[in-house]
Amino acid sequence: MGADTQYSRGELAWNEASSFASTRSGFSLRRLDFGTSLPAYDSFLLGGPFRLSAYAINQFSGSRRRSGRCVT
């Protein structure tokens, strides 16, 4: 529709849950890195429950994101 900005955006996530005896654990890994600058309206957001809970919802934004999580 006449936009001049070209960029690539995508997300790759790996999640796994397992249990052994009475112990349950889960693992999560996300990586995004395309080398193109994203416009502010389409950036990746972090913060809030299950995504850096100590921070406000969507407190962090940017064009690259890498995060991991381990829950037992």
PDB file of N, H, CA, C and O in Angstrom:
ATOM      1  N   MET A   1       0.823  -1.175   0.000  1.00  0.00           N
ATOM      2  CA  MET A   1       0.000   0.000   0.000  1.00  0.00           C
ATOM      3  C   MET A   1       0.873   1.247   0.000  1.00  0.00           C
ATOM      4  O   MET A   1       0.516   2.250   0.617  1.00  0.00           O
ATOM      5  N   GLY A   2       1.989   1.199  -0.669  1.00  0.00           N
ATOM      6  H   GLY A   2       2.280   0.384  -1.171  1.00  0.00           H
ATOM      7  CA  GLY A   2       2.826   2.370  -0.805  1.00  0.00           C
ATOM      8  C   GLY A   2       3.906   2.518   0.244  1.00  0.00           C
ATOM      9  O   GLY A   2       4.547   3.567   0.308  1.00  0.00           O
ATOM     10  N   ALA A   3       4.134   1.510   1.069  1.00  0.00           N
ATOM     11  H   ALA A   3       3.613   0.657   1.018  1.00  0.00           H
ATOM     12  CA  ALA A   3       5.163   1.614   2.109  1.00  0.00           C
ATOM     13  C   ALA A   3       6.550   1.497   1.493  1.00  0.00           C
ATOM     14  O   ALA A   3       6.751   0.745   0.539  1.00  0.00           O
ATOM     15  N   ASP A   4       7.508   2.242   2.041  1.00  0.00           N
ATOM     16  H   ASP A   4       7.345   2.853   2.816  1.00  0.00           H
ATOM     17  CA  ASP A   4       8.878   2.220   1.543  1.00  0.00           C
ATOM     18  C   ASP A   4       9.802   1.346   2.382  1.00  0.00           C
ATOM     19  O   ASP A   4      10.946   1.118   1.989  1.00  0.00           O
ATOM     20  N   THR A   5       9.338   0.854   3.520  1.00  0.00           N
ATOM     21  H   THR A   5       8.409   1.040   3.839  1.00  0.00           H
ATOM     22  CA  THR A   5      10.174   0.086   4.438  1.00  0.00           C
ATOM     23  C   THR A   5      10.082  -1.405   4.128  1.00  0.00           C
ATOM     24  O   THR A   5       8.989  -1.969   4.062  1.00  0.00           O
ATOM     25  N   GLN A   6      11.246  -2.039   3.938  1.00  0.00           N
ATOM     26  H   GLN A   6      12.133  -1.581   3.991  1.00  0.00           H
ATOM     27  CA  GLN A   6      11.297  -3.483   3.736  1.00  0.00           C
ATOM     28  C   GLN A   6      12.091  -4.099   4.869  1.00  0.00           C
ATOM     29  O   GLN A   6      13.172  -3.615   5.207  1.00  0.00           O
ATOM     30  N   TYR A   7      11.570  -5.159   5.458  1.00  0.00           N
ATOM     31  H   TYR A   7      10.693  -5.553   5.184  1.00  0.00           H
ATOM     32  CA  TYR A   7      12.259  -5.834   6.552  1.00  0.00           C
ATOM     33  C   TYR A   7      11.748  -7.260   6.657  1.00  0.00           C
ATOM     34  O   TYR A   7      10.710  -7.603   6.090  1.00  0.00           O
ATOM     35  N   SER A   8      12.486  -8.089   7.388  1.00  0.00           N
ATOM     36  H   SER A   8      13.329  -7.811   7.849  1.00  0.00           H
ATOM     37  CA  SER A   8      12.103  -9.478   7.628  1.00  0.00           C
ATOM     38  C   SER A   8      11.818  -9.651   9.106  1.00  0.00           C
ATOM     39  O   SER A   8      12.541  -9.119   9.948  1.00  0.00           O
ATOM     40  N   ARG A   9      10.770 -10.393   9.424  1.00  0.00           N
ATOM     41  H   ARG A   9      10.183 -10.826   8.739  1.00  0.00           H
ATOM     42  CA  ARG A   9      10.409 -10.651  10.811  1.00  0.00           C
ATOM     43  C   ARG A   9       9.921 -12.089  10.907  1.00  0.00           C
ATOM     44  O   ARG A   9       9.133 -12.534  10.072  1.00  0.00           O
ATOM     45  N   GLY A  10      10.377 -12.813  11.908  1.00  0.00           N
ATOM     46  H   GLY A  10      11.017 -12.452  12.587  1.00  0.00           H
ATOM     47  CA  GLY A  10       9.963 -14.190  12.114  1.00  0.00           C
ATOM     48  C   GLY A  10      10.294 -14.616  13.525  1.00  0.00           C
ATOM     49  O   GLY A  10      10.938 -13.880  14.272  1.00  0.00           O
ATOM     50  N   GLU A  11       9.854 -15.802  13.887  1.00  0.00           N
ATOM     51  H   GLU A  11       9.331 -16.400  13.280  1.00  0.00           H
ATOM     52  CA  GLU A  11      10.108 -16.302  15.235  1.00  0.00           C
ATOM     53  C   GLU A  11      10.258 -17.813  15.187  1.00  0.00           C
ATOM     54  O   GLU A  11       9.480 -18.507  14.532  1.00  0.00           O
ATOM     55  N   LEU A  12      11.256 -18.307  15.879  1.00  0.00           N
ATOM     56  H   LEU A  12      11.888 -17.743  16.410  1.00  0.00           H
ATOM     57  CA  LEU A  12      11.502 -19.732  15.988  1.00  0.00           C
ATOM     58  C   LEU A  12      11.472 -20.070  17.469  1.00  0.00           C
ATOM     59  O   LEU A  12      12.211 -19.474  18.252  1.00  0.00           O
ATOM     60  N   ALA A  13      10.634 -21.012  17.863  1.00  0.00           N
ATOM     61  H   ALA A  13      10.034 -21.497  17.227  1.00  0.00           H
ATOM     62  CA  ALA A  13      10.514 -21.376  19.274  1.00  0.00           C
ATOM     63  C   ALA A  13      10.635 -22.884  19.420  1.00  0.00           C
ATOM     64  O   ALA A  13      10.134 -23.639  18.586  1.00  0.00           O
ATOM     65  N   TRP A  14      11.295 -23.316  20.473  1.00  0.00           N
ATOM     66  H   TRP A  14      11.702 -22.704  21.151  1.00  0.00           H
ATOM     67  CA  TRP A  14      11.400 -24.727  20.819  1.00  0.00           C
ATOM     68  C   TRP A  14      10.961 -24.871  22.260  1.00  0.00           C
ATOM     69  O   TRP A  14      11.513 -24.212  23.141  1.00  0.00           O
ATOM     70  N   ASN A  15       9.982 -25.714  22.516  1.00  0.00           N
ATOM     71  H   ASN A  15       9.534 -26.249  21.800  1.00  0.00           H
ATOM     72  CA  ASN A  15       9.468 -25.960  23.858  1.00  0.00           C
ATOM     73  C   ASN A  15       9.464 -27.457  24.104  1.00  0.00           C
ATOM     74  O   ASN A  15       9.143 -28.246  23.214  1.00  0.00           O
ATOM     75  N   GLU A  16       9.822 -27.836  25.314  1.00  0.00           N
ATOM     76  H   GLU A  16      10.082 -27.196  26.036  1.00  0.00           H
ATOM     77  CA  GLU A  16       9.815 -29.251  25.673  1.00  0.00           C
ATOM     78  C   GLU A  16       9.428 -29.386  27.135  1.00  0.00           C
ATOM     79  O   GLU A  16       9.871 -28.608  27.979  1.00  0.00           O
ATOM     80  N   ALA A  17       8.612 -30.365  27.423  1.00  0.00           N
ATOM     81  H   ALA A  17       8.252 -30.997  26.736  1.00  0.00           H
ATOM     82  CA  ALA A  17       8.229 -30.663  28.797  1.00  0.00           C
ATOM     83  C   ALA A  17       8.470 -32.151  29.039  1.00  0.00           C
ATOM     84  O   ALA A  17       8.243 -32.979  28.157  1.00  0.00           O
ATOM     85  N   SER A  18       8.925 -32.475  30.228  1.00  0.00           N
ATOM     86  H   SER A  18       9.109 -31.802  30.945  1.00  0.00           H
ATOM     87  CA  SER A  18       9.178 -33.872  30.552  1.00  0.00           C
ATOM     88  C   SER A  18       8.922 -34.097  32.034  1.00  0.00           C
ATOM     89  O   SER A  18       8.867 -33.153  32.823  1.00  0.00           O
ATOM     90  N   SER A  19       8.768 -35.353  32.393  1.00  0.00           N
ATOM     91  H   SER A  19       8.813 -36.120  31.752  1.00  0.00           H
ATOM     92  CA  SER A  19       8.599 -35.688  33.803  1.00  0.00           C
ATOM     93  C   SER A  19       9.404 -36.943  34.106  1.00  0.00           C
ATOM     94  O   SER A  19       9.521 -37.843  33.275  1.00  0.00           O
ATOM     95  N   PHE A  20       9.943 -36.983  35.289  1.00  0.00           N
ATOM     96  H   PHE A  20       9.848 -36.252  35.965  1.00  0.00           H
ATOM     97  CA  PHE A  20      10.704 -38.133  35.750  1.00  0.00           C
ATOM     98  C   PHE A  20      10.350 -38.330  37.214  1.00  0.00           C
ATOM     99  O   PHE A  20      10.579 -37.442  38.036  1.00  0.00           O
ATOM    100  N   ALA A  21       9.796 -39.483  37.542  1.00  0.00           N
ATOM    101  H   ALA A  21       9.611 -40.204  36.874  1.00  0.00           H
ATOM    102  CA  ALA A  21       9.304 -39.767  38.891  1.00  0.00           C
ATOM    103  C   ALA A  21       8.293 -38.681  39.273  1.00  0.00           C
ATOM    104  O   ALA A  21       7.272 -38.535  38.602  1.00  0.00           O
ATOM    105  N   SER A  22       8.552 -37.936  40.311  1.00  0.00           N
ATOM    106  H   SER A  22       9.381 -38.054  40.856  1.00  0.00           H
ATOM    107  CA  SER A  22       7.608 -36.893  40.723  1.00  0.00           C
ATOM    108  C   SER A  22       8.074 -35.495  40.302  1.00  0.00           C
ATOM    109  O   SER A  22       7.471 -34.498  40.701  1.00  0.00           O
ATOM    110  N   THR A  23       9.133 -35.415  39.506  1.00  0.00           N
ATOM    111  H   THR A  23       9.622 -36.224  39.182  1.00  0.00           H
ATOM    112  CA  THR A  23       9.671 -34.127  39.079  1.00  0.00           C
ATOM    113  C   THR A  23       9.229 -33.813  37.654  1.00  0.00           C
ATOM    114  O   THR A  23       9.345 -34.645  36.755  1.00  0.00           O
ATOM    115  N   ARG A  24       8.724 -32.608  37.469  1.00  0.00           N
ATOM    116  H   ARG A  24       8.630 -31.932  38.200  1.00  0.00           H
ATOM    117  CA  ARG A  24       8.348 -32.150  36.133  1.00  0.00           C
ATOM    118  C   ARG A  24       9.226 -30.959  35.774  1.00  0.00           C
ATOM    119  O   ARG A  24       9.526 -30.122  36.626  1.00  0.00           O
ATOM    120  N   SER A  25       9.627 -30.887  34.535  1.00  0.00           N
ATOM    121  H   SER A  25       9.382 -31.567  33.843  1.00  0.00           H
ATOM    122  CA  SER A  25      10.455 -29.764  34.101  1.00  0.00           C
ATOM    123  C   SER A  25      10.064 -29.353  32.688  1.00  0.00           C
ATOM    124  O   SER A  25       9.532 -30.145  31.911  1.00  0.00           O
ATOM    125  N   GLY A  26      10.341 -28.106  32.382  1.00  0.00           N
ATOM    126  H   GLY A  26      10.774 -27.462  33.012  1.00  0.00           H
ATOM    127  CA  GLY A  26      10.050 -27.588  31.052  1.00  0.00           C
ATOM    128  C   GLY A  26      11.179 -26.695  30.583  1.00  0.00           C
ATOM    129  O   GLY A  26      11.814 -26.014  31.388  1.00  0.00           O
ATOM    130  N   PHE A  27      11.429 -26.696  29.294  1.00  0.00           N
ATOM    131  H   PHE A  27      10.913 -27.249  28.640  1.00  0.00           H
ATOM    132  CA  PHE A  27      12.485 -25.891  28.694  1.00  0.00           C
ATOM    133  C   PHE A  27      11.903 -25.118  27.515  1.00  0.00           C
ATOM    134  O   PHE A  27      11.035 -25.619  26.801  1.00  0.00           O
ATOM    135  N   SER A  28      12.374 -23.924  27.323  1.00  0.00           N
ATOM    136  H   SER A  28      13.080 -23.517  27.904  1.00  0.00           H
ATOM    137  CA  SER A  28      11.916 -23.100  26.215  1.00  0.00           C
ATOM    138  C   SER A  28      13.086 -22.283  25.682  1.00  0.00           C
ATOM    139  O   SER A  28      13.899 -21.786  26.462  1.00  0.00           O
ATOM    140  N   LEU A  29      13.180 -22.142  24.373  1.00  0.00           N
ATOM    141  H   LEU A  29      12.520 -22.546  23.739  1.00  0.00           H
ATOM    142  CA  LEU A  29      14.242 -21.366  23.747  1.00  0.00           C
ATOM    143  C   LEU A  29      13.661 -20.608  22.557  1.00  0.00           C
ATOM    144  O   LEU A  29      12.952 -21.186  21.733  1.00  0.00           O
ATOM    145  N   ARG A  30      13.962 -19.322  22.469  1.00  0.00           N
ATOM    146  H   ARG A  30      14.539 -18.852  23.138  1.00  0.00           H
ATOM    147  CA  ARG A  30      13.510 -18.501  21.348  1.00  0.00           C
ATOM    148  C   ARG A  30      14.694 -17.740  20.786  1.00  0.00           C
ATOM    149  O   ARG A  30      15.558 -17.279  21.533  1.00  0.00           O
ATOM    150  N   ARG A  31      14.731 -17.610  19.482  1.00  0.00           N
ATOM    151  H   ARG A  31      14.029 -17.984  18.876  1.00  0.00           H
ATOM    152  CA  ARG A  31      15.804 -16.839  18.854  1.00  0.00           C
ATOM    153  C   ARG A  31      15.258 -16.123  17.631  1.00  0.00           C
ATOM    154  O   ARG A  31      14.562 -16.703  16.798  1.00  0.00           O
ATOM    155  N   LEU A  32      15.591 -14.868  17.555  1.00  0.00           N
ATOM    156  H   LEU A  32      16.156 -14.396  18.231  1.00  0.00           H
ATOM    157  CA  LEU A  32      15.202 -14.044  16.411  1.00  0.00           C
ATOM    158  C   LEU A  32      16.368 -13.146  16.080  1.00  0.00           C
ATOM    159  O   LEU A  32      16.824 -12.387  16.935  1.00  0.00           O
ATOM    160  N   ASP A  33      16.852 -13.212  14.877  1.00  0.00           N
ATOM    161  H   ASP A  33      16.481 -13.828  14.182  1.00  0.00           H
ATOM    162  CA  ASP A  33      18.008 -12.403  14.500  1.00  0.00           C
ATOM    163  C   ASP A  33      18.092 -12.379  12.984  1.00  0.00           C
ATOM    164  O   ASP A  33      18.649 -13.299  12.383  1.00  0.00           O
ATOM    165  N   PHE A  34      17.564 -11.371  12.372  1.00  0.00           N
ATOM    166  H   PHE A  34      17.113 -10.624  12.860  1.00  0.00           H
ATOM    167  CA  PHE A  34      17.552 -11.298  10.922  1.00  0.00           C
ATOM    168  C   PHE A  34      18.461 -10.232  10.357  1.00  0.00           C
ATOM    169  O   PHE A  34      18.662 -10.184   9.144  1.00  0.00           O
ATOM    170  N   GLY A  35      19.019  -9.373  11.197  1.00  0.00           N
ATOM    171  H   GLY A  35      18.856  -9.412  12.183  1.00  0.00           H
ATOM    172  CA  GLY A  35      19.941  -8.368  10.724  1.00  0.00           C
ATOM    173  C   GLY A  35      19.290  -7.176  10.040  1.00  0.00           C
ATOM    174  O   GLY A  35      19.990  -6.273   9.583  1.00  0.00           O
ATOM    175  N   THR A  36      17.967  -7.154   9.962  1.00  0.00           N
ATOM    176  H   THR A  36      17.397  -7.888  10.334  1.00  0.00           H
ATOM    177  CA  THR A  36      17.288  -5.992   9.400  1.00  0.00           C
ATOM    178  C   THR A  36      16.634  -5.218  10.538  1.00  0.00           C
ATOM    179  O   THR A  36      16.205  -5.808  11.530  1.00  0.00           O
ATOM    180  N   SER A  37      16.561  -3.925  10.396  1.00  0.00           N
ATOM    181  H   SER A  37      16.910  -3.446   9.590  1.00  0.00           H
ATOM    182  CA  SER A  37      15.926  -3.101  11.415  1.00  0.00           C
ATOM    183  C   SER A  37      14.415  -3.158  11.263  1.00  0.00           C
ATOM    184  O   SER A  37      13.876  -2.998  10.168  1.00  0.00           O
ATOM    185  N   LEU A  38      13.747  -3.390  12.381  1.00  0.00           N
ATOM    186  H   LEU A  38      14.184  -3.520  13.271  1.00  0.00           H
ATOM    187  CA  LEU A  38      12.291  -3.411  12.372  1.00  0.00           C
ATOM    188  C   LEU A  38      11.756  -2.027  12.706  1.00  0.00           C
ATOM    189  O   LEU A  38      12.353  -1.311  13.510  1.00  0.00           O
ATOM    190  N   PRO A  39      10.656  -1.648  12.110  1.00  0.00           N
ATOM    191  CA  PRO A  39      10.024  -0.396  12.526  1.00  0.00           C
ATOM    192  C   PRO A  39       9.469  -0.552  13.944  1.00  0.00           C
ATOM    193  O   PRO A  39       9.168  -1.665  14.375  1.00  0.00           O
ATOM    194  N   ALA A  40       9.336   0.543  14.654  1.00  0.00           N
ATOM    195  H   ALA A  40       9.580   1.447  14.304  1.00  0.00           H
ATOM    196  CA  ALA A  40       8.910   0.508  16.059  1.00  0.00           C
ATOM    197  C   ALA A  40       7.567  -0.191  16.238  1.00  0.00           C
ATOM    198  O   ALA A  40       7.356  -0.855  17.253  1.00  0.00           O
ATOM    199  N   TYR A  41       6.675  -0.059  15.296  1.00  0.00           N
ATOM    200  H   TYR A  41       6.846   0.480  14.472  1.00  0.00           H
ATOM    201  CA  TYR A  41       5.349  -0.653  15.445  1.00  0.00           C
ATOM    202  C   TYR A  41       5.344  -2.174  15.292  1.00  0.00           C
ATOM    203  O   TYR A  41       4.333  -2.806  15.599  1.00  0.00           O
ATOM    204  N   ASP A  42       6.435  -2.781  14.830  1.00  0.00           N
ATOM    205  H   ASP A  42       7.256  -2.267  14.580  1.00  0.00           H
ATOM    206  CA  ASP A  42       6.480  -4.231  14.614  1.00  0.00           C
ATOM    207  C   ASP A  42       7.656  -4.874  15.338  1.00  0.00           C
ATOM    208  O   ASP A  42       8.089  -5.958  14.945  1.00  0.00           O
ATOM    209  N   SER A  43       8.185  -4.244  16.377  1.00  0.00           N
ATOM    210  H   SER A  43       7.833  -3.364  16.696  1.00  0.00           H
ATOM    211  CA  SER A  43       9.333  -4.790  17.095  1.00  0.00           C
ATOM    212  C   SER A  43       8.901  -5.906  18.046  1.00  0.00           C
ATOM    213  O   SER A  43       7.717  -6.053  18.347  1.00  0.00           O
ATOM    214  N   PHE A  44       9.873  -6.688  18.513  1.00  0.00           N
ATOM    215  H   PHE A  44      10.835  -6.568  18.268  1.00  0.00           H
ATOM    216  CA  PHE A  44       9.618  -7.764  19.459  1.00  0.00           C
ATOM    217  C   PHE A  44       9.540  -7.179  20.862  1.00  0.00           C
ATOM    218  O   PHE A  44      10.308  -6.282  21.211  1.00  0.00           O
ATOM    219  N   LEU A  45       8.619  -7.685  21.660  1.00  0.00           N
ATOM    220  H   LEU A  45       7.996  -8.413  21.377  1.00  0.00           H
ATOM    221  CA  LEU A  45       8.370  -7.135  22.987  1.00  0.00           C
ATOM    222  C   LEU A  45       8.675  -8.162  24.067  1.00  0.00           C
ATOM    223  O   LEU A  45       8.404  -9.351  23.900  1.00  0.00           O
ATOM    224  N   LEU A  46       9.238  -7.695  25.171  1.00  0.00           N
ATOM    225  H   LEU A  46       9.458  -6.729  25.307  1.00  0.00           H
ATOM    226  CA  LEU A  46       9.518  -8.530  26.342  1.00  0.00           C
ATOM    227  C   LEU A  46       9.066  -7.800  27.594  1.00  0.00           C
ATOM    228  O   LEU A  46       9.053  -6.570  27.647  1.00  0.00           O
ATOM    229  N   GLY A  47       8.698  -8.575  28.592  1.00  0.00           N
ATOM    230  H   GLY A  47       8.708  -9.574  28.549  1.00  0.00           H
ATOM    231  CA  GLY A  47       8.287  -8.020  29.870  1.00  0.00           C
ATOM    232  C   GLY A  47       6.898  -8.509  30.231  1.00  0.00           C
ATOM    233  O   GLY A  47       6.039  -8.665  29.364  1.00  0.00           O
ATOM    234  N   GLY A  48       6.683  -8.748  31.508  1.00  0.00           N
ATOM    235  H   GLY A  48       7.380  -8.621  32.213  1.00  0.00           H
ATOM    236  CA  GLY A  48       5.382  -9.209  31.973  1.00  0.00           C
ATOM    237  C   GLY A  48       5.402 -10.683  32.321  1.00  0.00           C
ATOM    238  O   GLY A  48       6.457 -11.316  32.270  1.00  0.00           O
ATOM    239  N   PRO A  49       4.257 -11.239  32.672  1.00  0.00           N
ATOM    240  CA  PRO A  49       4.167 -12.637  33.094  1.00  0.00           C
ATOM    241  C   PRO A  49       4.738 -13.603  32.050  1.00  0.00           C
ATOM    242  O   PRO A  49       4.399 -13.531  30.869  1.00  0.00           O
ATOM    243  N   PHE A  50       5.597 -14.495  32.502  1.00  0.00           N
ATOM    244  H   PHE A  50       5.873 -14.554  33.461  1.00  0.00           H
ATOM    245  CA  PHE A  50       6.233 -15.539  31.688  1.00  0.00           C
ATOM    246  C   PHE A  50       7.218 -14.994  30.650  1.00  0.00           C
ATOM    247  O   PHE A  50       7.771 -15.775  29.875  1.00  0.00           O
ATOM    248  N   ARG A  51       7.449 -13.701  30.611  1.00  0.00           N
ATOM    249  H   ARG A  51       6.999 -13.067  31.240  1.00  0.00           H
ATOM    250  CA  ARG A  51       8.432 -13.087  29.706  1.00  0.00           C
ATOM    251  C   ARG A  51       9.164 -11.990  30.470  1.00  0.00           C
ATOM    252  O   ARG A  51       8.964 -10.809  30.188  1.00  0.00           O
ATOM    253  N   LEU A  52       9.995 -12.353  31.419  1.00  0.00           N
ATOM    254  H   LEU A  52      10.158 -13.313  31.648  1.00  0.00           H
ATOM    255  CA  LEU A  52      10.691 -11.443  32.332  1.00  0.00           C
ATOM    256  C   LEU A  52       9.694 -10.817  33.308  1.00  0.00           C
ATOM    257  O   LEU A  52       9.403  -9.623  33.237  1.00  0.00           O
ATOM    258  N   SER A  53       9.186 -11.632  34.206  1.00  0.00           N
ATOM    259  H   SER A  53       9.422 -12.602  34.263  1.00  0.00           H
ATOM    260  CA  SER A  53       8.098 -11.257  35.105  1.00  0.00           C
ATOM    261  C   SER A  53       8.404 -10.076  36.015  1.00  0.00           C
ATOM    262  O   SER A  53       7.476  -9.407  36.470  1.00  0.00           O
ATOM    263  N   ALA A  54       9.666  -9.799  36.293  1.00  0.00           N
ATOM    264  H   ALA A  54      10.420 -10.343  35.923  1.00  0.00           H
ATOM    265  CA  ALA A  54      10.009  -8.700  37.196  1.00  0.00           C
ATOM    266  C   ALA A  54       9.816  -7.334  36.552  1.00  0.00           C
ATOM    267  O   ALA A  54       9.884  -6.312  37.235  1.00  0.00           O
ATOM    268  N   TYR A  55       9.580  -7.305  35.266  1.00  0.00           N
ATOM    269  H   TYR A  55       9.525  -8.135  34.711  1.00  0.00           H
ATOM    270  CA  TYR A  55       9.458  -6.048  34.540  1.00  0.00           C
ATOM    271  C   TYR A  55       8.015  -5.816  34.092  1.00  0.00           C
ATOM    272  O   TYR A  55       7.206  -6.744  34.063  1.00  0.00           O
ATOM    273  N   ALA A  56       7.713  -4.596  33.751  1.00  0.00           N
ATOM    274  H   ALA A  56       8.370  -3.843  33.774  1.00  0.00           H
ATOM    275  CA  ALA A  56       6.362  -4.243  33.294  1.00  0.00           C
ATOM    276  C   ALA A  56       6.061  -4.919  31.953  1.00  0.00           C
ATOM    277  O   ALA A  56       6.976  -5.277  31.211  1.00  0.00           O
ATOM    278  N   ILE A  57       4.793  -5.088  31.656  1.00  0.00           N
ATOM    279  H   ILE A  57       4.049  -4.798  32.259  1.00  0.00           H
ATOM    280  CA  ILE A  57       4.369  -5.703  30.394  1.00  0.00           C
ATOM    281  C   ILE A  57       4.908  -4.884  29.221  1.00  0.00           C
ATOM    282  O   ILE A  57       4.692  -3.675  29.133  1.00  0.00           O
ATOM    283  N   ASN A  58       5.613  -5.572  28.327  1.00  0.00           N
ATOM    284  H   ASN A  58       5.789  -6.554  28.398  1.00  0.00           H
ATOM    285  CA  ASN A  58       6.200  -4.976  27.114  1.00  0.00           C
ATOM    286  C   ASN A  58       7.149  -3.811  27.407  1.00  0.00           C
ATOM    287  O   ASN A  58       7.216  -2.850  26.641  1.00  0.00           O
ATOM    288  N   GLN A  59       7.878  -3.905  28.520  1.00  0.00           N
ATOM    289  H   GLN A  59       7.823  -4.686  29.143  1.00  0.00           H
ATOM    290  CA  GLN A  59       8.814  -2.839  28.884  1.00  0.00           C
ATOM    291  C   GLN A  59       9.990  -2.745  27.921  1.00  0.00           C
ATOM    292  O   GLN A  59      10.514  -1.655  27.691  1.00  0.00           O
ATOM    293  N   PHE A  60      10.410  -3.871  27.358  1.00  0.00           N
ATOM    294  H   PHE A  60       9.984  -4.757  27.545  1.00  0.00           H
ATOM    295  CA  PHE A  60      11.542  -3.890  26.433  1.00  0.00           C
ATOM    296  C   PHE A  60      11.057  -4.169  25.016  1.00  0.00           C
ATOM    297  O   PHE A  60      10.166  -4.992  24.807  1.00  0.00           O
ATOM    298  N   SER A  61      11.651  -3.477  24.046  1.00  0.00           N
ATOM    299  H   SER A  61      12.375  -2.809  24.216  1.00  0.00           H
ATOM    300  CA  SER A  61      11.321  -3.739  22.644  1.00  0.00           C
ATOM    301  C   SER A  61      12.592  -3.601  21.816  1.00  0.00           C
ATOM    302  O   SER A  61      13.517  -2.880  22.191  1.00  0.00           O
ATOM    303  N   GLY A  62      12.625  -4.299  20.688  1.00  0.00           N
ATOM    304  H   GLY A  62      11.873  -4.884  20.384  1.00  0.00           H
ATOM    305  CA  GLY A  62      13.796  -4.227  19.837  1.00  0.00           C
ATOM    306  C   GLY A  62      13.642  -5.078  18.597  1.00  0.00           C
ATOM    307  O   GLY A  62      12.627  -5.752  18.417  1.00  0.00           O
ATOM    308  N   SER A  63      14.655  -5.047  17.737  1.00  0.00           N
ATOM    309  H   SER A  63      15.479  -4.499  17.884  1.00  0.00           H
ATOM    310  CA  SER A  63      14.592  -5.793  16.488  1.00  0.00           C
ATOM    311  C   SER A  63      15.230  -7.174  16.601  1.00  0.00           C
ATOM    312  O   SER A  63      15.134  -7.973  15.669  1.00  0.00           O
ATOM    313  N   ARG A  64      15.880  -7.466  17.729  1.00  0.00           N
ATOM    314  H   ARG A  64      15.958  -6.817  18.485  1.00  0.00           H
ATOM    315  CA  ARG A  64      16.474  -8.796  17.943  1.00  0.00           C
ATOM    316  C   ARG A  64      16.053  -9.308  19.311  1.00  0.00           C
ATOM    317  O   ARG A  64      15.918  -8.541  20.264  1.00  0.00           O
ATOM    318  N   ARG A  65      15.850 -10.610  19.389  1.00  0.00           N
ATOM    319  H   ARG A  65      15.959 -11.233  18.614  1.00  0.00           H
ATOM    320  CA  ARG A  65      15.463 -11.202  20.668  1.00  0.00           C
ATOM    321  C   ARG A  65      16.014 -12.605  20.773  1.00  0.00           C
ATOM    322  O   ARG A  65      15.894 -13.406  19.846  1.00  0.00           O
ATOM    323  N   ARG A  66      16.621 -12.896  21.909  1.00  0.00           N
ATOM    324  H   ARG A  66      16.719 -12.245  22.662  1.00  0.00           H
ATOM    325  CA  ARG A  66      17.049 -14.251  22.260  1.00  0.00           C
ATOM    326  C   ARG A  66      16.668 -14.467  23.708  1.00  0.00           C
ATOM    327  O   ARG A  66      16.993 -13.639  24.558  1.00  0.00           O
ATOM    328  N   SER A  67      15.998 -15.543  24.004  1.00  0.00           N
ATOM    329  H   SER A  67      15.734 -16.216  23.313  1.00  0.00           H
ATOM    330  CA  SER A  67      15.636 -15.798  25.401  1.00  0.00           C
ATOM    331  C   SER A  67      15.496 -17.297  25.619  1.00  0.00           C
ATOM    332  O   SER A  67      15.231 -18.058  24.689  1.00  0.00           O
ATOM    333  N   GLY A  68      15.676 -17.694  26.856  1.00  0.00           N
ATOM    334  H   GLY A  68      15.891 -17.075  27.612  1.00  0.00           H
ATOM    335  CA  GLY A  68      15.526 -19.093  27.236  1.00  0.00           C
ATOM    336  C   GLY A  68      14.891 -19.169  28.607  1.00  0.00           C
ATOM    337  O   GLY A  68      14.913 -18.204  29.370  1.00  0.00           O
ATOM    338  N   ARG A  69      14.321 -20.331  28.916  1.00  0.00           N
ATOM    339  H   ARG A  69      14.303 -21.115  28.296  1.00  0.00           H
ATOM    340  CA  ARG A  69      13.643 -20.491  30.201  1.00  0.00           C
ATOM    341  C   ARG A  69      13.714 -21.956  30.608  1.00  0.00           C
ATOM    342  O   ARG A  69      13.580 -22.851  29.774  1.00  0.00           O
ATOM    343  N   CYS A  70      13.924 -22.189  31.885  1.00  0.00           N
ATOM    344  H   CYS A  70      14.033 -21.462  32.563  1.00  0.00           H
ATOM    345  CA  CYS A  70      13.918 -23.532  32.456  1.00  0.00           C
ATOM    346  C   CYS A  70      13.024 -23.510  33.698  1.00  0.00           C
ATOM    347  O   CYS A  70      13.235 -22.697  34.598  1.00  0.00           O
ATOM    348  N   VAL A  71      12.036 -24.390  33.750  1.00  0.00           N
ATOM    349  H   VAL A  71      11.865 -25.050  33.019  1.00  0.00           H
ATOM    350  CA  VAL A  71      11.102 -24.427  34.861  1.00  0.00           C
ATOM    351  C   VAL A  71      11.119 -25.837  35.426  1.00  0.00           C
ATOM    352  O   VAL A  71      11.048 -26.815  34.681  1.00  0.00           O
ATOM    353  N   THR A  72      11.213 -25.938  36.748  1.00  0.00           N
ATOM    354  H   THR A  72      11.270 -25.144  37.354  1.00  0.00           H
ATOM    355  CA  THR A  72      11.139 -27.260  37.399  1.00  0.00           C
ATOM    356  C   THR A  72      10.050 -27.299  38.410  1.00  0.00           C
ATOM    357  O   THR A  72       9.842 -28.328  39.053  1.00  0.00           O
TER     358      THR A  72
END
